[in-house]
């Protein structure tokens, strides 16, 4: 399954060239990688809160900041030689919570919740959208299944990193959809379309990983 075009190796290298000097700076200051992981989690919670108000465009920028923190914690760990098994586990666990915050905020908005940023004059969003909430549920379960498939496979000693919709790809797609979701008139439709793509592609990625692990196990059994 092909990699998402926005995150080919060339674009990844460009991003890392930009962000690496920032990581080196933070490493020299002595900041602990886990501090950046926790900061990213707090920013993700803030993004979820902004999503709940329907301000998709502004939520996208907070998601970007959270994603930068998620990249920096790994860079700092390597630069400062503070990599550890627990650090990797801690970072991965917080990533799952971060994903949950994004989807919780969106679910609140599309379920017709009152605007939390206007509590002095509560207003209900433009109606409930049960199908969108269902799509959100599929998107979040698909995202978690992609991660679970990898974790379970690696627990069995099998490398499992394939598929087109890994977490960086999901973040990029969510950011693009959120930026477009801020457009007047049809922005909300574009946001719903983004969530539908996420719901479908994440489950396809999970299935891809299941098949890949099965094929790898069959190949190993044949060589024994």
MIMI-534878 format. One record per residue: residue number from 0; x, z, y of N, C-alpha, C in turn. Coordinates in steps of 0.1 Angstrom, whole numbers. Layout:
N
REC  pos  n.east   n.up  n.north  ca.east  ca.up  ca.north  c.east   c.up  c.north
REC  NUM       X      Z        Y        X      Z         Y       X      Z        Y
...
% end
This chain:
224
REC  pos  n.east   n.up  n.north  ca.east  ca.up  ca.north  c.east   c.up  c.north
REC    0       9      0      -12        0      0         0       9      0       12
REC    1       6     -9       22       15    -11        33      15      1       42
REC    2      26      3       49       26     14        59      19      9       72
REC    3      13     19       79        5     16        91      15      9      101
REC    4      11     -2      107       20    -11       114      26     -4      126
REC    5      19      6      132       24     13       144      36     22      140
REC    6      37     25      128       47     35       124      57     28      114
REC    7      61     16      117       71     10       108      85     17      112
REC    8      95     14      104      108     20       106     114     18      120
REC    9     112      7      126      117      4       139     111     13      149
REC   10      98     14      149       91     23       158      94     38      156
REC   11      96     42      144      100     55       141     114     58      146
REC   12     123     49      145      137     51       150     136     52      165
REC   13     128     44      172      127     45       187     122     58      191
REC   14     112     63      184      106     76       187     117     87      185
REC   15     124     87      174      134     97       171     146     96      181
REC   16     149     84      186      160     83       196     156     90      209
REC   17     143     89      212      138     96       224     137    111      223
REC   18     133    115      212      130    130       210     142    138      205
REC   19     152    131      199      163    139       194     171    146      204
REC   20     174    141      216      181    149       227     173    161      231
REC   21     160    160      231      152    172       234     154    183      223
REC   22     154    178      210      156    188       199     170    194      200
REC   23     180    186      204      194    192       205     194    202      216
REC   24     187    200      227      186    209       239     180    222      234
REC   25     169    222      227      162    234       223     171    241      212
REC   26     178    234      204      187    240       194     198    248      201
REC   27     203    243      212      214    250       219     208    262      226
REC   28     195    263      229      190    275       236     187    286      226
REC   29     188    283      213      186    293       203     172    295      198
REC   30     163    287      203      149    288       199     147    286      184
REC   31     138    294      178      137    293       164     127    282      161
REC   32     129    274      150      120    263       146     106    268      145
REC   33     104    280      139       90    285       137      83    287      150
REC   34      90    289      160       84    291       173      77    278      178
REC   35      84    267      175       78    254       178      66    251      169
REC   36      67    255      156       56    253       147      43    260      152
REC   37      45    273      156       34    281       161      29    275      174
REC   38      38    270      183       33    264       195      25    252      193
REC   39      29    244      183       21    232       179       7    236      174
REC   40       7    247      166       -6    252       161     -15    256      173
REC   41     -10    263      183      -18    268       194     -23    255      202
REC   42     -14    245      204      -18    233       211     -29    226      203
REC   43     -28    226      190      -38    220       181     -52    227      183
REC   44     -52    240      184      -64    248       186     -70    244      200
REC   45     -61    242      210      -66    239       223     -72    225      223
REC   46     -65    216      215      -71    202       214     -85    202      207
REC   47     -86    211      197      -99    212       190    -110    217      200
REC   48    -106    226      209     -116    231       219    -120    220      229
REC   49    -110    212      233     -113    201       242    -121    191      235
REC   50    -119    188      222     -127    179       215    -141    183      215
REC   51    -143    197      213     -157    202       212    -165    199      225
REC   52    -158    197      236     -165    194       249    -168    179      251
REC   53    -162    171      241     -164    156       242    -154    149      251
REC   54    -144    157      256     -133    151       265    -122    145      256
REC   55    -126    134      249     -116    128       239    -103    124      245
REC   56    -104    118      257      -92    113       264     -82    124      266
REC   57     -86    136      271      -77    147       274     -73    154      262
REC   58     -81    154      252      -77    160       239     -66    152      233
REC   59     -66    139      235      -55    131       229     -41    135      234
REC   60     -40    138      247      -28    142       253     -23    155      247
REC   61     -32    164      244      -28    177       238     -24    175      224
REC   62     -30    166      217      -26    162       203     -12    156      203
REC   63      -9    148      214        4    143       215      15    154      216
REC   64      11    164      225       21    175       227      22    183      214
REC   65      11    185      207       12    192       194      21    184      184
REC   66      20    171      184       28    163       175      42    163      179
REC   67      46    164      192       60    165       196      66    178      191
REC   68      58    189      192       62    202       186      65    201      171
REC   69      56    194      164       57    192       150      70    185      146
REC   70      74    175      155       86    168       152      98    177      156
REC   71      97    184      167      109    192       172     113    203      163
REC   72     103    209      156      106    220       147     116    216      136
REC   73     113    204      130      122    199       120     136    196      126
REC   74     136    189      137      149    185       144     157    198      147
REC   75     151    208      153      158    220       156     163    227      144
REC   76     155    227      133      160    234       121     172    227      116
REC   77     173    214      116      185    207       111     197    208      121
REC   78     194    207      134      205    208       144     211    222      143
REC   79     203    233      142      208    246       143     211    252      129
REC   80     210    243      118      212    247       105     204    259      101
REC   81     191    258      104      181    269       101     171    264       91
REC   82     174    253       84      164    248        74     163    258       62
REC   83     151    260       57      148    269        46     136    264       39
REC   84     135    269       26      123    265        18     110    271       25
REC   85     111    284       30      100    290        36      96    282       49
REC   86     106    278       56      103    271        69      95    258       66
REC   87      99    251       55       92    239        52      78    242       47
REC   88      76    253       39       63    257        35      54    261       47
REC   89      60    269       56       53    274        68      48    263       76
REC   90      57    253       79       54    242        87      42    233       81
REC   91      43    231       68       33    223        61      20    230       61
REC   92      20    243       60        7    251        60       1    250       74
REC   93       9    252       84        3    252        98      -2    238      101
REC   94       4    227       95       -1    214        97     -15    212       92
REC   95     -18    219       81      -32    218        76     -42    225       85
REC   96     -38    236       91      -46    243       100     -48    235      113
REC   97     -38    228      117      -39    220       129     -49    209      127
REC   98     -48    202      115      -58    192       112     -72    197      113
REC   99     -74    209      107      -87    216       107     -92    218      121
REC  100     -84    222      130      -88    225       144     -93    212      150
REC  101     -86    201      148      -91    188       154    -105    185      149
REC  102    -107    185      136     -120    181       130    -131    191      133
REC  103    -127    204      134     -137    214       138    -143    211      152
REC  104    -134    208      161     -139    205       175    -147    193      175
REC  105    -143    182      168     -151    170       168    -165    172      161
REC  106    -165    180      150     -177    183       143    -187    191      152
REC  107    -182    200      160     -190    208       169    -196    198      179
REC  108    -189    189      185     -194    180       195    -205    171      189
REC  109    -202    165      177     -211    155       172    -223    162      165
REC  110    -223    175      163     -234    182       157    -244    186      169
REC  111    -240    183      181     -249    186       192    -247    199      199
REC  112    -235    206      197     -233    219       203    -233    218      218
REC  113    -235    230      224     -235    231       239    -221    229      243
REC  114    -219    225      255     -205    222       261    -199    236      264
REC  115    -188    240      257     -182    253       260    -174    253      273
REC  116    -172    242      279     -165    242       292    -176    243      304
REC  117    -188    244      300     -199    245       311    -208    256      307
REC  118    -203    268      303     -211    279       298    -220    285      309
REC  119    -216    282      322     -225    287       333    -238    279      334
REC  120    -238    267      328     -250    259       328    -250    251      315
REC  121    -252    257      304     -251    251       291    -259    237      290
REC  122    -252    228      285     -258    215       283    -255    210      269
REC  123    -266    205      262     -264    200       249    -258    186      250
REC  124    -249    182      241     -244    169       241    -255    159      238
REC  125    -251    146      239     -261    135       237    -267    134      223
REC  126    -273    144      219     -280    144       206    -271    147      194
REC  127    -277    150      183     -270    152       171    -267    139      164
REC  128    -255    139      156     -251    127       149    -248    131      135
REC  129    -258    133      126     -255    138       113    -246    128      105
REC  130    -247    115      107     -238    106        99    -224    107      103
REC  131    -222    110      116     -208    112       121    -202    125      116
REC  132    -211    135      115     -206    148       109    -202    146       94
REC  133    -210    138       87     -207    135        73    -194    127       72
REC  134    -192    118       81     -179    110        82    -167    119       85
REC  135    -170    129       94     -159    138        97    -156    147       85
REC  136    -166    151       77     -163    158        65    -155    150       55
REC  137    -158    137       54     -150    129        45    -136    127       50
REC  138    -134    126       63     -121    124        69    -112    137       67
REC  139    -118    149       69     -110    161        67    -107    163       52
REC  140    -117    160       43     -114    162        29    -103    151       24
REC  141    -104    139       30      -95    129        26     -81    133       31
REC  142     -80    138       43      -67    142        48     -61    153       40
REC  143     -69    163       36      -64    174        28     -60    169       14
REC  144     -68    159        8      -64    154        -5     -51    146       -5
REC  145     -48    139        6      -35    133         7     -24    143        6
REC  146     -25    154       13      -15    164        13     -15    171       -1
REC  147     -27    174       -6      -27    181       -19     -21    173      -30
REC  148     -24    160      -30      -18    151       -41      -3    152      -40
REC  149       3    152      -28       18    152       -27      23    166      -32
REC  150      16    177      -27       21    190       -31      20    192      -46
REC  151       9    188      -52        7    190       -67      17    182      -74
REC  152      19    169      -70       29    161       -77      43    167      -76
REC  153      47    171      -64       60    177       -62      62    190      -70
REC  154      50    197      -72       51    209       -80      54    206      -95
REC  155      51    193      -99       53    189      -112      67    182     -113
REC  156      74    181     -102       87    175      -102      87    160      -99
REC  157      76    155      -94       74    141       -91      73    138      -76
REC  158      81    129      -71       81    126       -57      68    118      -54
REC  159      61    121      -43       49    115       -40      47    114      -25
REC  160      52    103      -19       52    101        -5      45     88       -1
REC  161      40     81      -10       34     68        -6      21     68        0
REC  162      16     56        4        2     55        10       3     52       25
REC  163      -7     45       30       -6     40        43     -10     51       54
REC  164     -17     61       49      -23     71        59     -17     85       57
REC  165      -4     86       58        2     99        58       0    106       71
REC  166       4    119       73        0    126        85       4    120       98
REC  167      17    114       99       20    108       112      11     96      115
REC  168       7     88      105       -2     77       107     -16     82      112
REC  169     -20     93      105      -33     99       109     -33    104      123
REC  170     -22    110      127      -21    115       141     -22    104      151
REC  171     -14     93      148      -14     82       157     -28     75      158
REC  172     -34     73      147      -48     67       147     -57     76      155
REC  173     -57     89      153      -66     98       160     -63     98      175
REC  174     -50     97      179      -47     97       193     -52     84      199
REC  175     -50     73      193      -54     60       198     -70     60      200
REC  176     -77     65      189      -91     65       189     -96     74      200
REC  177     -89     85      203      -93     95       213     -91     89      227
REC  178     -80     82      229      -78     76       242     -88     65      245
REC  179     -91     57      235     -102     48       236    -116     54      238
REC  180    -117     66      231     -130     73       232    -133     78      246
REC  181    -123     78      255     -125     82       269    -131     71      277
REC  182    -132     59      272     -137     48       280    -152     50      282
REC  183    -156     47      294     -171     49       297    -179     39      290
REC  184    -191     43      286     -201     34       280    -200     34      265
REC  185    -189     28      260     -188     26       245    -177     34      239
REC  186    -171     43      247     -160     51       241    -164     59      229
REC  187    -175     65      229     -180     73       218    -181     65      205
REC  188    -186     52      207     -187     43       195    -173     41      189
REC  189    -163     39      198     -149     37       193    -144     49      186
REC  190    -148     61      191     -143     73       185    -149     74      171
REC  191    -162     71      170     -169     71       157    -162     61      147
REC  192    -159     50      152     -152     40       144    -139     45      139
REC  193    -131     51      147     -118     57       144    -120     67      132
REC  194    -130     76      134     -132     86       123    -136     79      110
REC  195    -144     68      111     -148     61        99    -135     55       92
REC  196    -127     49      100     -114     44        94    -106     55       88
REC  197    -105     67       94      -98     78        89    -104     82       75
REC  198    -117     83       75     -124     88        63    -121     78       51
REC  199    -122     65       54     -119     56        43    -105     55       39
REC  200     -96     54       49      -82     52        46     -75     64       40
REC  201     -79     76       43      -73     88        37     -77     89       22
REC  202     -89     86       19      -93     87         5     -86     75       -3
REC  203     -84     64        3      -77     53        -4     -63     57       -6
REC  204     -57     64        4      -43     69         2     -42     79       -9
REC  205     -52     88      -10      -52     98       -21     -52     91      -34
REC  206     -61     81      -35      -62     74       -48     -49     66      -51
REC  207     -43     61      -41      -31     54       -42     -20     63      -48
REC  208     -20     76      -43      -10     85       -48     -13     89      -62
REC  209     -26     91      -66      -29     94       -79     -24     83      -89
REC  210     -27     71      -85      -22     60       -94      -7     59      -94
REC  211       0     61      -83       14     61       -83      20     71      -92
REC  212      15     84      -91       20     95       -99      17     91     -114
REC  213       6     86     -117        3     82      -131      13     72     -136
REC  214      15     62     -128       24     51      -133      38     57     -134
REC  215      42     66     -126       56     72      -127      57     80     -139
REC  216      46     87     -143       47     96      -155      47     87     -167
REC  217      39     76     -167       39     67      -179      53     61     -180
REC  218      59     57     -169       73     51      -170      83     61     -175
REC  219      82     74     -171       91     84      -176      89     86     -191
REC  220      77     86     -195       74     88      -209      79     77     -218
REC  221      79     65     -213       84     53      -220      99     54     -222
REC  222     106     60     -212      121     60      -213     126     72     -221
REC  223     117     81     -226      121     92      -234     122     88     -249
% end
